[in-house]
């Protein structure tokens, strides 16, 4: 089961949502999206969404990075 981690900044391109949606379609894929400082996004359902700060600290983010098979920064 592949795991994907998408890191979104406040200036991430609209293409990010399309790519996240495509990764969700992969069989057995686990997709996590982390919204970095000030980021807001309209995301497809099915992805675990975390916000840096309230939901996740930097140690937790580092753990997610090392646990993921694919890390995509936007």
Secondary structure, DSSP 8 states (H G I E B T S, - for coil): --EEEEEE-TT--THHHHHHHHHHTSTT-EEEEEE-TT------TTSEEEEBTTTB-HHHHHHHHHH-SEEEE-
